[in-house]
């Protein structure tokens, strides 16, 4: 049977919460970058069609 240490358990929970917050922020940044890339790619596709 595992021994649960509430002190270390709360530290672990804090670290998990902090990491989740970091990942949430990173996800938001990456989603924004992806949207910008898609917009630019679409603009380039239009430019290609115009030049053809």
DRENNUSE-724091 format. One record per residue: residue in one letter; x, y, z of N, C-alpha, C in turn. Coordinates in pm, 1 decimal. Example, Ala and Ser with C-alpha at 12.3 -4.5 7.8 and 13.67 -1.06 7.14 Angstrom:
% DRENNUSE-724091
PT   code     n.east    n.north       n.up    ca.east   ca.north      ca.up     c.east    c.north       c.up
PT      A     1319.0     -569.0      780.0     1230.0     -450.0      780.0     1320.0     -330.0      780.0
PT      S     1285.0     -225.0      708.0     1367.0     -106.0      714.0     1290.0        3.0      787.0
END
This chain:
% DRENNUSE-724091
PT   code     n.east    n.north       n.up    ca.east   ca.north      ca.up     c.east    c.north       c.up
PT      X       85.0     -118.4        0.0        0.0        0.0        0.0       89.3      124.4        0.0
PT      X       57.8      220.6      -83.8      136.4      342.8      -94.2      100.4      437.4       19.6
PT      X      202.3      506.2       67.1      182.5      605.2      172.6      164.6      741.1      107.3
PT      X       57.7      807.7      140.8       29.7      939.8       85.1       80.3     1045.6      181.8
PT      X      172.5     1127.7      135.3      226.9     1237.2      214.7      160.2     1366.1      167.5
PT      X       69.0     1423.4      247.0       -4.3     1542.4      202.0       85.9     1661.8      170.5
PT      X      199.9     1673.0      237.2      290.4     1785.3      210.4      348.7     1771.5       71.2
PT      X      404.3     1656.3       42.0      461.1     1635.9      -90.6      351.7     1628.1     -196.9
PT      X      238.2     1575.6     -159.5      125.7     1569.6     -252.7       83.6     1707.6     -297.7
PT      X       80.3     1803.1     -205.7       40.5     1939.0     -243.2      148.4     2004.7     -328.9
PT      X      276.4     1974.1     -301.9      384.8     2025.8     -385.9      371.6     1973.1     -528.1
PT      X      343.0     1846.4     -538.3      328.2     1783.9     -669.9      209.9     1845.9     -743.9
PT      X      100.0     1865.0     -673.0      -17.3     1927.1     -735.7       13.4     2067.8     -782.6
PT      X       90.7     2143.1     -705.0      129.1     2278.8     -746.1      215.5     2273.8     -871.8
PT      X      308.3     2179.8     -876.5      395.0     2166.6     -994.2      314.4     2124.6    -1116.3
PT      X      218.4     2035.4    -1096.6      132.5     1993.0    -1206.9       50.8     2111.6    -1258.1
PT      X       -5.9     2188.1    -1167.0      -86.8     2303.8    -1206.2       -3.1     2407.4    -1280.2
PT      X      119.1     2430.9    -1231.4      206.8     2527.4    -1297.5      241.8     2480.0    -1437.7
PT      X      271.4     2352.1    -1451.3      306.4     2298.6    -1583.7      187.6     2305.8    -1677.8
PT      X       68.6     2275.1    -1627.0      -51.2     2284.8    -1710.8      -71.9     2427.9    -1758.1
PT      X      -47.4     2525.1    -1672.0      -60.8     2666.5    -1709.9       41.0     2701.4    -1818.8
PT      X      165.0     2651.8    -1804.0      266.3     2675.1    -1907.2      222.5     2616.8    -2040.4
PT      X      171.2     2495.1    -2037.0      127.9     2429.1    -2159.8        7.1     2498.4    -2221.3
PT      X      -82.9     2548.4    -2138.2     -198.1     2623.0    -2189.6     -151.4     2748.1    -2263.7
PT      X      -52.6     2817.5    -2206.1        0.9     2937.6    -2270.0       70.7     2902.8    -2401.5
PT      X      148.9     2795.8    -2399.5      217.6     2752.4    -2520.4      117.5     2713.2    -2628.7
PT      X       11.6     2643.5    -2589.5      -91.7     2605.0    -2686.1     -153.8     2727.8    -2751.1
PT      X     -180.0     2829.8    -2671.0     -239.4     2953.2    -2722.7     -144.8     3021.2    -2822.8
PT      X      -15.4     3026.3    -2787.8       82.8     3086.7    -2877.6       93.6     3008.9    -3008.3
PT      X       96.2     2877.0    -2998.4      109.1     2794.8    -3118.7      -15.0     2804.1    -3207.2
PT      X     -132.1     2811.2    -3144.9     -254.9     2825.7    -3221.8     -254.6     2958.0    -3298.4
PT      X     -205.4     3062.8    -3234.6     -197.0     3193.9    -3300.0      -98.8     3187.9    -3416.7
PT      X       16.8     3125.8    -3394.1      115.9     3112.7    -3500.9       59.6     3031.6    -3616.8
PT      X      -10.4     2924.2    -3586.1      -67.8     2840.8    -3691.0     -168.9     2919.3    -3773.4
PT      X     -250.7     2997.8    -3707.4     -348.6     3080.1    -3779.1     -277.9     3179.4    -3871.5
PT      X     -168.7     3239.6    -3821.9      -93.8     3334.4    -3904.3      -30.6     3265.3    -4024.9
PT      X       21.7     3146.5    -4004.9       82.3     3070.1    -4114.3      -22.5     3036.6    -4219.7
PT      X     -139.9     2995.5    -4175.4     -246.0     2960.4    -4269.9     -289.0     3081.0    -4351.9
PT      X     -299.3     3196.5    -4286.8     -337.2     3319.0    -4358.0     -232.5     3351.1    -4463.8
PT      X     -104.6     3346.9    -4425.1        1.3     3378.7    -4520.8        4.9     3278.1    -4635.5
PT      X      -13.0     3151.5    -4604.7      -14.8     3049.0    -4708.5     -128.5     3073.4    -4806.6
PT      X     -245.4     3109.8    -4754.3     -359.4     3139.6    -4841.5     -331.4     3261.1    -4929.3
PT      X     -267.0     3362.4    -4871.5     -232.2     3481.7    -4949.1     -135.0     3447.2    -5061.8
PT      X      -39.1     3359.9    -5031.9       57.0     3319.0    -5134.5      -10.9     3238.4    -5245.2
PT      X     -107.4     3157.6    -5209.7     -181.2     3080.4    -5309.8     -255.8     3174.3    -5403.4
PT      X     -314.7     3279.9    -5348.3     -385.1     3379.7    -5429.8     -284.7     3448.2    -5522.4
PT      X     -170.1     3487.1    -5470.5      -68.2     3554.1    -5551.7      -22.9     3463.2    -5665.2
PT      X       -7.0     3335.3    -5637.6       32.9     3240.6    -5743.2      -70.9     3236.4    -5855.2
PT      X     -199.3     3229.0    -5813.8     -306.0     3222.5    -5913.6     -308.7     3348.9    -5998.5
PT      X     -286.6     3464.6    -5936.0     -285.8     3590.9    -6010.0     -173.8     3591.0    -6112.2
PT      X      -57.4     3543.0    -6073.5       57.6     3544.8    -6163.9       46.9     3440.4    -6275.0
PT      X      -31.4     3337.7    -6253.0      -48.3     3235.2    -6357.2     -148.2     3286.9    -6455.2
END
